[in-house]
Every structure is written in structure tokens, then in C-alpha cells.
Amino acid sequence: MEDPRPTLMINATVEITARALEAIVENAKQIAGCDEKGRYHVDTADKVGEMISRFLFEKDFESYVQQRENFM
């Protein structure tokens, strides 16, 4: 993720719907395409992380966590 602010890579357990995961996998496979043997060469777990990170940056997660009322 390109961002001028310093960032950290963390591992976290997050809860998402099965449909969201299915959509990430379907779209990642379509974008990557398959090889001549019909295999897809895309790491869908990495893609999940990328999608969540992009969402957090775009929705300004940093500002969200600075508001104490969001911890209730």
C-alpha cells in the first residue's frame, strides 16, 4: 500500500462474511487468469489482506480509532 505515513504490517484475526471472502477469491482468480493447465497463481490470503488494508486506508481507520466513543 502506497502511503506517505509510516505503516506497520500486523497479523490479526478479523471476521468477514463468507460472501465477502467468496467475492475476493472469485475476483482475484478472474483478474489473475489461469495457466495452460487451468491453475490459478494468486495468493488469495494475501489478496484478503490487501483488500482489508485498502479499505482501512480509504475509510480513514486512523481517525476512527482516535475517537474514544468508537471503543464502546
C-alpha positions in Angstrom: 0.0 0.0 0.0 1.5 3.3 -1.1 1.0 5.8 1.7 3.4 8.6 2.9 2.8 7.8 6.5 4.8 5.1 8.2 2.9 1.9 8.4 3.3 -1.5 10.2 2.4 -4.9 8.9 0.3 -6.8 11.6 -1.4 -10.2 11.7 -4.9 -10.0 13.0 -7.9 -12.3 13.1 -10.9 -10.5 11.5 -14.5 -11.6 11.0 -15.9 -11.2 7.5 -18.9 -12.8 5.8 -18.4 -15.9 3.7 -19.8 -13.9 0.7 -17.1 -11.3 1.1 -14.4 -14.0 1.0 -16.0 -15.7 -2.0 -16.1 -12.4 -3.8 -12.4 -11.7 -3.1 -11.4 -15.2 -4.3 -13.7 -15.0 -7.4 -12.4 -11.6 -8.5 -8.7 -12.4 -7.7 -9.0 -15.5 -9.9 -10.6 -13.6 -12.7 -8.0 -10.9 -12.7 -5.1 -13.3 -12.4 -6.4 -15.7 -15.0 -5.3 -19.4 -15.2 -2.3 -21.0 -16.8 -2.4 -23.6 -19.6 -3.2 -26.3 -17.1 -6.1 -24.4 -15.6 -4.3 -23.5 -12.4 -4.6 -20.0 -10.8 -1.4 -18.4 -9.5 -2.8 -15.9 -7.0 -2.4 -15.9 -3.2 -6.0 -15.3 -2.1 -5.0 -14.9 1.5 -2.6 -12.0 0.6 -5.4 -10.5 -1.5 -7.7 -10.6 1.5 -5.1 -8.6 3.5 -4.6 -6.2 0.6 -8.4 -5.6 0.3 -8.8 -5.0 4.0 -5.8 -2.7 4.2 -7.0 -0.6 1.2 -10.5 -0.4 2.8 -9.0 0.8 6.1 -6.9 3.5 4.4 -9.7 4.7 2.2 -12.2 4.9 5.1 -9.6 6.6 7.4 -9.3 4.0 10.1 -6.7 6.1 11.8 -9.2 8.8 12.5 -11.8 6.3 13.6 -9.6 4.7 16.3 -8.7 8.1 17.6 -12.3 8.7 18.7 -12.9 7.2 22.1 -16.6 6.6 21.6 -15.8 4.0 18.9 -14.4 1.8 21.6 -17.7 1.4 23.3 
